[in-house]
Amino acid sequence: MNFSEIDQLPTTLQGGATYQHLSTGQVLFHRNEEPRSLYAVKSGRIRLLNYTKSGQSISHYAVHAGEICAEVALFLDSYACSAVVEEPTQVLVFPKQAFLSTVQQNPDFAIAFMMQLSYRLHTTKLMVELRSIRSAQERVLHYLRLIIPPKKNTVVLQSLKHVAADLSISPEALSRTLARLESDGVITREKRRLTLLEPLL
């Protein structure tokens, strides 16, 4: 189920859902705010993160088109993190209580919701695994092995800024690492198309 397509949703959600347009850098919600809504990304990209006392951002993960944002708010009295827009984005806004009631009353919708939560948990575990690798080169290589489709060796990357955020390294460090991998004959690059020359394990 694509949660951002209103005609795919149960009628109990369609009536109260509204669209909201967001610009790059806009904050959709702040940590500790009272959660009144859940969101599905129609287009664009939102990053969930927290901040240290010194103001350093700690990235959780990105939310892409078709995915739900702020689902944990169903069961908490406040948002657990902040949501920042990374590119022009449109979201579908659901009243929290209407969404929860639909989960409780519609088994098919509840299963689709649980499937997305399971996928989110899996991808988050992969991100934790990646960020535990100290070497930037090994971290980037492990990331490529994960995202390149089975039996393929080529992938078209999203923006380096977004990839760097996913990997918790700076865009400059990512660019240097890719250049080093290319110089060492591990990868080839043509704009955002990247080919891994080493065999996939």
C-alpha positions as a printed NumPy array, in Angstrom:
array([[  0.   ,   0.   ,   0.   ],
       [  1.2  ,   3.493,  -0.878],
       [  0.142,   5.573,   2.116],
       [  0.508,   8.817,   0.158],
       [ -2.105,   7.846,  -2.453],
       [ -5.394,   8.933,  -0.933],
       [ -7.516,   6.696,  -3.177],
       [ -5.686,   3.614,  -1.824],
       [ -6.619,   4.42 ,   1.773],
       [ -9.673,   3.33 ,   3.772],
       [-12.58 ,   5.749,   3.571],
       [-12.219,   6.449,   7.311],
       [ -8.949,   8.257,   6.514],
       [ -9.78 ,   9.863,   3.192],
       [-12.201,  12.458,   4.528],
       [ -9.896,  13.999,   7.139],
       [ -6.619,  13.835,   5.193],
       [ -5.125,  17.042,   3.796],
       [ -2.058,  17.868,   1.689],
       [  0.74 ,  20.139,   2.871],
       [  3.584,  21.578,   0.782],
       [  6.976,  22.032,   2.436],
       [ 10.15 ,  23.805,   1.335],
       [ 13.76 ,  22.731,   1.806],
       [ 14.928,  23.298,   5.37 ],
       [ 11.429,  23.622,   6.797],
       [ 10.734,  21.763,  10.04 ],
       [  7.638,  19.584,   9.826],
       [  7.6  ,  19.006,  13.584],
       [  9.938,  19.428,  16.536],
       [ 10.931,  16.926,  19.169],
       [  8.706,  17.094,  22.28 ],
       [  5.826,  18.776,  20.423],
       [  2.403,  17.295,  21.07 ],
       [  1.662,  14.912,  18.179],
       [ -1.639,  15.758,  16.523],
       [ -0.864,  14.282,  13.101],
       [  0.927,  11.562,  11.183],
       [  2.287,  12.135,   7.692],
       [  2.843,  10.215,   4.473],
       [  5.415,  11.601,   2.031],
       [  3.806,  12.131,  -1.361],
       [  6.98 ,  13.483,  -2.99 ],
       [ 10.333,  14.704,  -1.747],
       [ 12.319,  13.608,   1.283],
       [ 12.243,  14.255,   5.03 ],
       [ 14.995,  13.44 ,   7.534],
       [ 14.285,  12.53 ,  11.139],
       [ 16.964,  13.66 ,  13.575],
       [ 17.815,  14.898,  17.036],
       [ 20.261,  17.497,  18.294],
       [ 22.886,  17.449,  21.011],
       [ 23.122,  20.296,  23.545],
       [ 25.904,  21.797,  21.443],
       [ 23.62 ,  21.853,  18.383],
       [ 25.13 ,  18.927,  16.492],
       [ 22.549,  16.982,  14.506],
       [ 22.187,  13.224,  14.948],
       [ 20.593,  11.637,  11.902],
       [ 18.076,   8.816,  12.363],
       [ 16.892,   8.047,   8.834],
       [ 15.212,   9.574,   5.781],
       [ 11.554,   9.163,   4.843],
       [ 10.826,   8.825,   1.124],
       [  7.78 ,   8.994,  -1.133],
       [  5.088,   6.499,  -0.149],
       [  6.343,   6.133,   3.422],
       [  4.785,   7.095,   6.746],
       [  6.453,   9.661,   8.981],
       [  6.018,  10.01 ,  12.779],
       [  4.248,   6.683,  13.284],
       [  5.615,   6.381,  16.831],
       [  3.476,   9.402,  17.706],
       [  0.48 ,   7.064,  17.783],
       [  1.719,   5.723,  21.098],
       [  3.548,   8.697,  22.673],
       [  2.506,  12.032,  24.114],
       [  5.162,  13.919,  22.147],
       [  7.227,  13.547,  18.983],
       [ 10.428,  11.623,  19.741],
       [ 12.564,  13.565,  17.234],
       [ 12.444,  16.438,  14.771],
       [ 11.611,  16.197,  11.065],
       [ 13.464,  18.435,   8.606],
       [ 12.653,  18.726,   4.902],
       [ 15.652,  17.926,   2.659],
       [ 14.081,  18.912,  -0.667],
       [ 10.744,  20.367,  -1.778],
       [  8.197,  17.945,  -0.353],
       [  4.467,  17.273,  -0.304],
       [  2.957,  15.291,   2.544],
       [ -0.462,  13.838,   3.231],
       [ -1.524,  14.78 ,   6.766],
       [ -3.615,  12.377,   8.869],
       [ -5.26 ,  13.294,  12.199],
       [ -3.646,  11.062,  14.812],
       [ -6.878,   9.693,  16.279],
       [ -8.39 ,   8.91 ,  12.876],
       [ -5.267,   6.997,  11.88 ],
       [ -5.216,   5.011,  15.122],
       [ -8.917,   4.164,  14.805],
       [ -8.363,   2.916,  11.256],
       [ -5.505,   0.671,  12.421],
       [ -7.771,  -0.754,  15.12 ],
       [-10.773,  -1.312,  12.852],
       [ -9.285,  -2.29 ,   9.474],
       [ -7.165,  -5.5  ,   9.465],
       [ -5.85 ,  -5.028,   5.916],
       [ -4.719,  -1.502,   6.711],
       [ -3.173,  -2.654,   9.991],
       [ -1.166,  -5.358,   8.185],
       [  0.058,  -2.864,   5.577],
       [  1.054,  -0.527,   8.401],
       [  2.933,  -3.319,  10.219],
       [  4.712,  -4.268,   7.002],
       [  6.026,  -0.731,   6.662],
       [  7.088,  -0.665,  10.31 ],
       [  8.937,  -3.965,   9.823],
       [ 10.708,  -2.595,   6.744],
       [ 11.612,   0.568,   8.665],
       [ 13.069,  -1.497,  11.51 ],
       [ 15.099,  -3.581,   9.047],
       [ 16.547,  -0.578,   7.202],
       [ 17.304,   1.197,  10.477],
       [ 19.25 ,  -1.845,  11.668],
       [ 21.241,  -1.74 ,   8.424],
       [ 22.04 ,   1.934,   8.985],
       [ 23.25 ,   1.185,  12.527],
       [ 25.435,  -1.566,  11.09 ],
       [ 26.882,   0.785,   8.47 ],
       [ 27.613,   3.58 ,  10.915],
       [ 29.472,   1.192,  13.21 ],
       [ 32.153,   0.712,  10.508],
       [ 34.967,   3.128,  11.332],
       [ 36.72 ,   3.208,   7.976],
       [ 34.95 ,   5.573,   5.572],
       [ 36.09 ,   3.447,   2.631],
       [ 34.731,   0.227,   4.113],
       [ 31.525,   1.994,   5.131],
       [ 30.94 ,   3.239,   1.59 ],
       [ 31.757,  -0.155,   0.07 ],
       [ 29.394,  -1.925,   2.462],
       [ 26.671,   0.602,   1.576],
       [ 27.162,  -0.053,  -2.139],
       [ 26.96 ,  -3.801,  -1.628],
       [ 23.644,  -3.291,   0.156],
       [ 21.983,  -1.014,  -2.393],
       [ 23.177,  -2.581,  -5.656],
       [ 20.436,  -4.941,  -6.917],
       [ 21.08 ,  -8.711,  -6.875],
       [ 23.116,  -9.996,  -9.841],
       [ 23.929,  -6.41 , -10.84 ],
       [ 26.988,  -4.251, -10.273],
       [ 25.659,  -0.795, -11.133],
       [ 23.516,   1.694,  -9.255],
       [ 22.425,   5.3  ,  -9.802],
       [ 23.062,   7.214,  -6.597],
       [ 20.84 ,   9.916,  -5.198],
       [ 22.582,  13.175,  -4.322],
       [ 25.919,  12.788,  -2.52 ],
       [ 24.574,  15.029,   0.223],
       [ 21.77 ,  12.56 ,   0.964],
       [ 24.045,   9.519,   0.777],
       [ 26.512,  11.206,   3.128],
       [ 23.711,  11.946,   5.594],
       [ 22.626,   8.298,   5.522],
       [ 26.214,   7.222,   6.218],
       [ 26.874,   9.909,   8.859],
       [ 29.897,  11.289,   7.059],
       [ 30.403,  14.674,   5.454],
       [ 29.731,  15.135,   1.711],
       [ 33.393,  16.089,   1.333],
       [ 34.548,  12.865,   2.992],
       [ 32.19 ,  10.859,   0.766],
       [ 33.473,  12.586,  -2.362],
       [ 37.105,  11.913,  -1.362],
       [ 36.3  ,   8.273,  -0.591],
       [ 34.599,   7.723,  -3.953],
       [ 37.533,   9.373,  -5.731],
       [ 39.954,   7.077,  -3.88 ],
       [ 37.898,   3.979,  -4.738],
       [ 37.846,   5.046,  -8.381],
       [ 41.597,   5.695,  -8.372],
       [ 42.186,   2.238,  -6.837],
       [ 40.096,   0.585,  -9.574],
       [ 37.353,  -0.564,  -7.206],
       [ 34.591,   1.482,  -8.859],
       [ 33.93 ,   3.487, -12.001],
       [ 31.687,   6.557, -12.12 ],
       [ 29.738,   8.36 , -14.801],
       [ 27.924,  11.261, -13.154],
       [ 25.688,   9.557, -10.553],
       [ 25.92 ,   6.114, -12.149],
       [ 28.388,   3.995, -10.216],
       [ 29.723,   0.547, -11.106],
       [ 31.352,  -1.7  ,  -8.527],
       [ 34.178,  -3.634, -10.165],
       [ 34.926,  -5.995,  -7.304],
       [ 32.822,  -9.198,  -7.124],
       [ 29.801,  -8.979,  -4.82 ],
       [ 29.978, -11.442,  -1.947]])
